[in-house]
Structure formats: structure tokens, C-alpha cells
Amino acid sequence: MGTTRTTSAAILLMTLALAGSAARAEIKGDAIRIGVLTDMNGVFATAMGPGSVEAARMAAEEFGGKINGKPIEILQADHQNKPDLAASLARKWFSDGVQAIADGGSSGAALAVQELVRGNGKMFLISGAGANQLTDEACAPTSVQWTQDAYSTATAVVSGIMQTSKEPWFFITGDYAFGHSIEATARDRIVALGGKVAGSVKAQLGTPDYSSFLLQAQSSGAKILAINVAGDNATAIKQAEEFGLADQGMKIVPMSFQNVDIESVGLKATRGDLIVTSFFEDVSPAARKFSDTFYGRRKAMPSQIQAGVYSAVRHYLQAIKDTDSDDSATVMAKMKATPVSDAYTPNGRIREDQRMVHDLYLVQVKTPEESKGPWDFVKLVATIPPDQAFRPLDRSKCGLVGK
């Protein structure tokens, strides 16, 4: 009799514990709301903007538009690359029941949103912003930097160029967080490899005329011109081509360049350039299928940022489905425990510093003669594995590392 009572009591306790666990692990909101906050109409809109919204929708559609009976809603807003507006829009969304923000847009805006996220524990899936601080001193436990960052981009570009040239560099750098991060990282790498920087100049976002900057580069004695003006790359590179700098023996190096930039500038001005990207359509059959579907909807191939939005949102939604919870800490723990394998990357994972690490690709822009048609822009030079691509953890200033 005593054994029977003990067994019954144990079963009852176990049942109550499981019921309590089930009650805690639930999607508490009436919907799963993800806001795509980015530059919808400005200089970054082609690489982010409406294409990022489309990518998030594609991820949601893979789950049939709902998870465990709760609909998935994809919202959108334009922060116009203004940090104060980004923070205001994010604050309003969070108060209206948005559980996660995706993309983030420019680095200044993303850093402002991350400050909010650090305080309220909401999710931030960063794809557009590349400033190192996001997973360094400004890291947050429910925020992930998914796609690009200044360290990986600048280190790979400089390393690739300096395999064949040790000549002096000159930087035309965008006067904003990502531009500063790229130049600082690149300078460190140049010096470490025995090179030198002949000069640098800062340009405001949206600068229409780069002629004075190009003249400074020309007179500096530099032989490598680093175009480091994400958002204005097309303008700067076209004007460098018009100046005939390449014909005068100066190598033009775009520090942060994407397929949408090549589409804008053209193969003639960019042929032979080495570019670092985290995604291109021919990296795998899954990447090709995703890209072709995206092209059918947008009449353009996805940028690495847009592909990153798809991947981050998809991984987030899968974690909600797996845990039956929209609690940020629960979902983030599942995201970090689950490898990232999809059309964007076959072998990603989220590190302690909230950096999603994955392969990067060093590609070379094709000549017009090599291209087989629209959007056939690049060929693979080398695959850079995660342990070589991203900043080592032992150099991180993120307070989450080692905890």
C-alpha cells in the first residue's frame, strides 16, 4: 500500500511538473510579430529595404504563415538612417507587441536599437549593420549579428590584396560607424602585413561629388585606393573610373561591396575586383533555389544582407516552433544550441559574443566577356572558414564571453 501511494504521488508530482513546464513554455502573444526596421528609401535601400522585407516574408511562408496556431506578422518601417528615429520606432513596436526586430539597417541606427534591446530583453536579428561594436563592447544577450561585420570584411579584403601588393593605401571613408570600423580594422591589418597608409579622408553619407577626395588620393602617392563608402560605393567607383585612376596605375579596392553595387556600377568599372561576401547565388543548390525565387518576386538577386535577413528570421521562427515559446531568453538559447544550415550558409553557429559565424567567400568580379548573362557577376576565389573569417573570441570585449 505504501509503495502504491509513493508511486502515485511521484506520478502526480511529475504530471504537475510537466504541466507547469508546458504552461511556462508557450507563445504568449496573440501573434508572432517581427518588424523589419531598415533604410527603405535611402542610399542603403537597394541592399536592404523592401528586399529585406521580402526575405523575411519568404522565411515566414516556410512555416505556413503561422506557428502552433499563432499567425506570423511581418511589419516594416523606415528609420531613414537616423538613430533617434530608429530608437523611437523600435520603442513603439515593442510596446505594441513586436517580439523581434530584423535587419537593423545602418550601424548607427542598429546601435541605438541595441541599447533598447539590452534593457528590455527583446530580440534583435542584425543583418544590415556591420560595426564591430555590435558584438564587441556593445553586445547584448538577445541580439545577434548575422551577416557582415567590419572585422571580417576588412581583414579578408586587405589580406587578399596584400598577397600581391605591398604598396601604400589611401582611404575614402564614410563618416559613420561602419566606415570608421572598416578603416580602423583595415589599417591594423595593413600594418601587421608590413604595409602603410598614405592618407585618408572622410566623406558624408550621400556625397554626390567625390572629385576633391579622388584628387587627394591621386596626389598622396598611394597606389591602392580603398573605396570605403557603403551606400555611396557606386557613385565613388564610377567617378574613380571617370578620373582614369586605374589607367594611371592606381588599384581601386571597394572595401564593402555587394552584387547590387556591381549591378549599379557595371562590370567594366569593377572587373577583376576582389570582394568579400557572405552569400552568392551559386554557393549551393539551396542558395540558387532561394535566389531564383527571390528574383521571381523582386526582379533582382538578393544581396548578402537580404539573404541574411531570411536566414536570421527563419532560424528565429524555427526556435519558436521547437520551444513553443516566444520568451526571448528561451528562444535565444535554442538558437544558440542549433546549428544554422539553410540557403544562406551550410555551417553557421551563434558564438558567445552573439556573432553568428559562418563561411565567407572571396570572389572576383568577372569581365564583361566572362559573364554569361544578367547578375552573373562573380567567380569564387576562396572559401574562408569561420575560424579565419571572424574576430577571435580571445580578442573580444563582449561582456558575455566566458560567462
Secondary structure, DSSP 8 states (H G I E B T S, - for coil): -HHHHHHHHHHHHHHHHHHHHHHHSS--SSSEEEEEEE-SSSTTTTTSHHHHHHHHHHHHHTTTTEETTEEEEEEEEE-TT-HHHHHHHHHHHHHTT--EEEE--SHHHHHHHHHHHHHH--EEEE-S---GGGGTTT--TTEEE-S--HHHHHHHHHHHHTTT----EEEEEESSHHHHHHHHHHHHHHHHTT--EEEEEEE-TT-S--HHHHHHHHHTT-SEEEEE-TTSHHHHHHHHHHHTTTTTT-EEEESS--HHHHHHH-HHHHTT-EEEES--TTS-HHHHHHHHHHHHHHSS---HHHHHHHHHHHHHHHHHHHHT---HHHHHHHHHHS-B-SSS-SSBEE-TTSBEE--EEEEEE--TTT--STT--EEEEEEE-HHHHS--GGG---TTTT-
